[in-house]
Amino acid sequence: MVRSYANVFNTTYPVEGKAFANVMFTPGQLREKLDVLCAQVTRRIDRAARGRRA
């Protein structure tokens, strides 16, 4: 069976000790994180392309 979704977090939760809550990023925080990730991926691709041309 193939599912169209995936469980990212553990789906079996303890009965006690659930002090941590999953807090969503604000749109601004998410934008900052994605900008950093995009820049890192772009640099890696650029370095790989330069290596192939050498």
N, C-alpha and C positions, 0 to 999 in steps of 0.2 A: 504494500500500500504506500503510495506517495502522497505526502501532505503538502498543501500550499502554504504552510507556515512552519515556524520552528520555535521551540521553547528556548529562550535565551537565558532565563534564570531557572534555578531549581524549582520544580513544581511541587515538591513535597515540603511543606512548611512545618516548623515545630509548633507545638501547642503553646509553649511558653518561650520567653526570651525574644520576643519580636520587637525589640526597641528601635530598630532601624527601619526607616520608611524610605521607599523609593521616591526621590524627589526629581521632578522633571526639570530639565534645563529651561531657562527663559529663552525666548527667541534670540536675544542678543548673545547669550552665552553659547548657544548652539552655533550661531553664525561664526563666532570667534574660533570655536573648536574646529569647525569645518574649514575655515580659512587656513588655519595652521596645517591641517591634514592635507588640504589641496596643495599648499605650497611645498610640503615635504614630498608628496608624490610627484609633483611637477619637476622638482629638482632631481629626484631619482631618475625619472624618465629622461631628462635633459642630459644627465651624466652618462646614462647608458647609450644614448644616441651619439654623444661625442666619442665614446669609446669605440663604437662600431665604425666611425668615420676615420679613426686614426690608423 
